[in-house]
């Protein structure tokens, strides 16, 4: 993480990481959702969602902020019109 990113996390409590997902990745997930909102936790909706758990563009940030022993406690999704 850059010093600017660390400062943003300290200041706002979150960090926006741009361009994490490719158009293809978003398309895969949208196709699943477009068939109907799946039941249960998003990590169980299929491989595109499961890959979000340790996505290579996000995992380094989690390790930097939380340490090497990160874990998924629970997951959920919000849908907005």
N, C-alpha and C positions, 0 to 999 in steps of 0.2 A: 504494500500500500504506500501511496505517496503521503508526504506530510500533509498535503491539502486534503486528501481523502480522510486521514485520521482526524484532522481538525473538523471536517464536516460531520463525522460520526460523533465527536465530542460535543459539537454545537447543536446538532439537530436530533441526534439519537438514531439516525439511519443514514444510509448511503444509497444513492441511485447509481446503478452501474448500467451504463448505456450499451446497447448493441450486444447483449448477452446471448439472445436467441437469434438464430438465423430465420429467414422467411420460411424455410422448409420445416424447421422445428415448430414454429408457431402454427403453420398449416396443418401439421400432424395433430397437434392438440386441438385446434379448432374443429377439425373433421370429427374427432371423437365427441366433442361437446355438441356439435351440430346434430349428431344422431340422437341427442337427448342427454340431459344432465345425468351423468353416471351416479350410481349409488356409492356411498362409503367415502373413504379417504382418497384424495387425488393420487397419492402414491400407488394406489391399487387400480387406477384407471387404465393402465397399460404402460408399455415401455417409454413412450415419450414423456410421460409424467414421472415415471420412476427415475429417469435420467436426470431430472431436476435436483434430486437429493444430493448428488455429488458432482454437479455440473462443473466441468474444468475451469470455466470462467468465474465461478462464484466460490468454489471450495478454498482457493488461496485466501480470499477475504475472510471466510469463516475461521480458518486456522489462525490467521493473523489476529483476529479480534477475540476469539474464544479459546485458542490453544489447540493442541493436536488431538484432543479427545472430544470432538464434537459428536453429537448424536441427534437423531430425529426423535423428538419427544411425541409430537403429534402433528398432523397436517390437516388443513381444511381449505376450502375455496369459497370465495365470495363472487356472486354473479350480479352484475348491475346492468340495467337497461339504459 
